[in-house]
């Protein structure tokens, strides 16, 4: 029995035990009990992710998943749930910091290419090359020419990745301004979350409209047939995590572990990039500006 099969068998056994534990819990509506039940409901999909990973290993397929969105939109929590039971030898989470002086002199995509997957591997980018189209132009971390060069070059870059066999999944987590503010306030008062709060976070609310404008431009120019965007409404963290898993699983033609499991994304949570563009343009016509 392989390591992947052992991990999968362990997860399935754990899931059955958790079901028994869940039944043993006292009835009630406490927040802890509700959270516990929601976490357990993700386990069948986490088991599917192990099966998906096994397929990638056996076929030598490469997979890249981009997690983009505003600060506090739920990217990190989703990544943790997606990778929780996956084989650590065959996936990597990449979250790059500020470029070094040497990297500043290189071709922009070079530092990301160094982290792309080998055959049978999954790489999850917690923010990706799309920093150049979102955070950097808003805060002046790149020049206008650098921004324009990126917007012109990224389409061909991604098209080539896909053409040569990489499975590319681009997820954008969309949170409302009110929910982002609530999460920031929680970070300020919760000692276990204060490390998440940065100077950029503090300015995110003040620059909300700037981020919305660059989001629209990014979707408008980089939502393509070879590399489409999927929008995940993430005010509800559980639904965002569940539907992100479904989206990822649906992008790989592996044999389902449980064919009776519901793999259909919630249409109230998951939108195509094209539909999000239509929504934003309708908002601009009605309100005179973008809102989402």
ZIQUIBEL-V189844 format. One record per pair of residues at least 4 apart in sequence whose C-alpha atoms are under 7 Angstrom apart, sorted by the first residue. I is the first residue (numbers start at 0). J is the second residue. D is the distance in Angstrom with one decimal. If there is no record, write none. Layout:
((I:J:D) (I:J:D))
This chain:
((0:4:6.1) (0:5:6.6) (1:5:6.2) (2:6:6.1) (3:7:6.1) (3:53:6.6) (3:86:6.5) (4:8:6.0) (5:9:6.1) (6:10:6.1) (7:11:6.2) (7:46:6.3) (7:49:6.5) (8:12:6.2) (9:13:6.0) (10:14:6.0) (10:46:6.8) (11:15:6.3) (12:16:6.3) (13:17:6.1) (14:18:6.3) (14:42:6.7) (15:19:6.6) (16:20:6.2) (17:21:5.9) (18:22:6.4) (19:23:6.4) (20:24:6.5) (28:32:6.8) (28:33:6.7) (29:33:6.4) (30:34:6.1) (31:35:6.1) (32:36:6.3) (33:37:6.3) (34:38:6.2) (35:39:6.3) (36:40:6.3) (37:41:6.9) (41:45:6.3) (41:241:6.5) (42:46:6.1) (43:47:6.4) (44:48:6.3) (44:244:6.8) (45:49:6.6) (45:81:6.6) (45:84:6.7) (46:50:6.5) (47:51:6.1) (47:255:6.9) (47:256:6.0) (48:52:6.0) (48:248:6.7) (49:53:6.2) (49:85:5.4) (50:54:6.4) (50:256:6.7) (51:55:6.5) (51:248:7.0) (51:253:5.8) (52:56:6.3) (53:57:6.2) (54:58:6.1) (54:253:5.9) (55:59:5.6) (55:60:4.9) (55:61:6.9) (55:119:4.7) (55:120:6.9) (56:60:6.9) (56:119:3.8) (56:120:6.8) (57:119:6.9) (58:119:6.8) (59:118:4.3) (59:119:4.2) (60:118:5.2) (60:119:5.0) (60:165:6.9) (61:116:5.9) (61:117:6.2) (61:118:5.0) (61:119:5.6) (61:120:5.5) (61:121:6.3) (61:165:4.9) (61:166:6.1) (62:116:6.8) (62:120:6.4) (62:121:4.7) (62:122:6.4) (62:165:5.5) (62:166:4.6) (62:167:6.0) (63:121:5.9) (63:122:5.0) (63:123:6.0) (63:166:6.1) (63:167:4.9) (63:168:6.3) (64:122:6.4) (64:123:4.8) (64:124:6.2) (64:167:6.0) (64:168:4.7) (64:169:6.0) (65:123:6.0) (65:124:5.0) (65:125:6.7) (65:126:6.7) (65:127:6.4) (65:168:6.2) (65:169:4.8) (65:170:5.8) (66:74:6.0) (66:124:6.0) (66:125:5.3) (66:126:5.6) (66:169:6.7) (66:170:5.2) (66:171:6.2) (67:126:5.3) (67:170:6.1) (67:171:4.7) (67:172:6.1) (68:72:6.2) (68:171:5.1) (68:172:4.7) (68:173:6.1) (70:200:6.4) (71:179:6.0) (71:182:6.5) (72:172:5.8) (72:173:6.3) (72:174:5.3) (72:179:6.9) (72:233:6.2) (73:77:6.3) (73:172:6.9) (73:233:6.5) (73:236:6.5) (74:78:6.3) (74:172:6.8) (75:79:6.3) (75:125:7.0) (76:80:6.5) (77:81:6.1) (77:240:5.1) (78:82:6.2) (79:83:5.7) (81:244:6.6) (86:90:6.9) (89:119:6.8) (89:120:4.8) (89:121:6.4) (90:120:5.5) (90:121:4.5) (90:122:5.6) (91:121:6.4) (91:122:4.9) (91:123:6.2) (92:122:5.9) (92:123:4.8) (92:124:6.0) (92:125:7.0) (93:123:6.1) (93:124:4.8) (93:125:6.0) (94:124:6.0) (94:125:5.0) (94:126:6.4) (98:102:5.6) (98:103:6.2) (99:103:6.3) (100:104:7.0) (101:105:6.8) (102:110:6.9) (105:109:6.6) (108:112:6.2) (109:113:6.5) (111:115:6.7) (115:122:6.7) (116:120:5.4) (116:121:6.1) (116:122:5.8) (126:130:6.7) (129:133:6.3) (130:134:5.3) (130:135:6.0) (131:135:5.2) (131:136:6.8) (131:146:6.3) (131:149:7.0) (132:136:6.4) (132:146:6.4) (132:213:6.8) (132:217:6.4) (133:137:6.6) (133:210:6.7) (133:213:5.9) (133:214:6.6) (134:138:6.3) (135:139:5.7) (135:140:4.5) (135:141:5.5) (136:140:6.1) (136:141:5.8) (136:146:6.9) (137:209:6.4) (137:210:6.7) (141:145:6.1) (141:146:6.7) (142:146:6.3) (143:147:6.2) (144:148:6.1) (145:149:6.2) (146:150:6.3) (147:151:6.3) (148:152:6.0) (149:153:5.7) (152:156:6.3) (153:157:6.1) (154:158:6.0) (154:221:6.2) (155:159:6.1) (156:160:6.4) (157:161:6.3) (157:226:6.6) (158:162:6.0) (158:225:5.9) (158:226:6.9) (159:163:6.1) (160:164:6.7) (160:165:5.5) (161:165:4.9) (161:166:6.2) (161:167:6.6) (161:225:6.7) (167:226:6.7) (168:247:7.0) (169:227:6.7) (169:228:5.1) (169:229:6.1) (170:228:6.1) (170:229:5.0) (170:230:6.0) (170:231:6.9) (171:228:7.0) (171:229:6.2) (171:230:4.8) (171:231:6.0) (172:230:6.0) (172:231:4.8) (172:232:6.0) (172:233:5.8) (173:230:6.7) (173:231:5.9) (173:232:4.9) (173:233:5.6) (174:178:6.5) (174:179:6.4) (174:232:6.2) (174:233:5.3) (174:234:5.3) (175:179:6.2) (175:234:6.8) (175:291:6.8) (176:180:6.2) (177:181:6.3) (178:182:6.3) (178:234:6.4) (179:183:6.2) (180:184:6.2) (181:185:6.3) (182:186:6.3) (183:187:6.4) (184:188:6.6) (185:189:5.8) (186:192:4.9) (186:193:4.9) (186:195:6.9) (186:196:6.3) (187:193:5.6) (189:193:6.1) (196:200:6.0) (197:201:6.5) (198:202:6.6) (199:203:6.2) (202:206:6.2) (203:207:5.9) (206:210:6.3) (207:211:6.2) (208:212:6.2) (209:213:6.5) (210:214:6.0) (211:215:6.3) (211:289:6.7) (211:291:6.9) (212:216:6.5) (213:217:6.0) (214:218:6.2) (215:219:5.9) (215:276:6.8) (216:220:6.1) (217:221:5.7) (218:222:5.3) (218:272:6.3) (218:276:6.9) (219:276:6.6) (222:226:6.5) (222:227:4.7) (222:228:5.5) (222:272:6.1) (223:227:4.9) (227:272:6.7) (228:271:6.3) (228:272:4.7) (229:269:6.9) (229:270:6.0) (229:271:4.9) (229:272:5.5) (230:269:5.6) (230:270:5.0) (230:271:5.9) (230:272:6.1) (231:239:6.1) (231:268:5.7) (231:269:4.9) (231:270:6.7) (232:239:6.3) (232:268:4.9) (232:269:6.4) (233:239:4.9) (235:239:6.2) (236:240:6.1) (237:241:6.1) (238:242:6.0) (239:243:5.9) (239:268:7.0) (240:244:6.3) (241:245:6.4) (242:246:6.1) (242:264:5.5) (242:265:6.8) (242:269:7.0) (243:247:6.2) (244:248:6.1) (245:249:6.0) (245:262:5.6) (245:263:7.0) (245:264:6.2) (246:250:6.5) (246:264:6.9) (264:269:6.3) (265:269:6.0) (266:270:6.7) (270:274:6.2) (270:275:6.4) (271:275:6.3) (272:276:6.3) (273:277:6.5) (274:278:6.2) (275:279:6.2) (276:280:6.1) (277:281:6.2) (278:282:6.3) (279:283:6.3) (279:289:5.7) (279:291:6.6) (280:284:6.4) (281:285:6.3) (282:286:5.7) (282:288:6.6) (282:289:5.6) (282:290:6.6) (283:287:4.6) (283:288:4.2) (283:289:5.0))
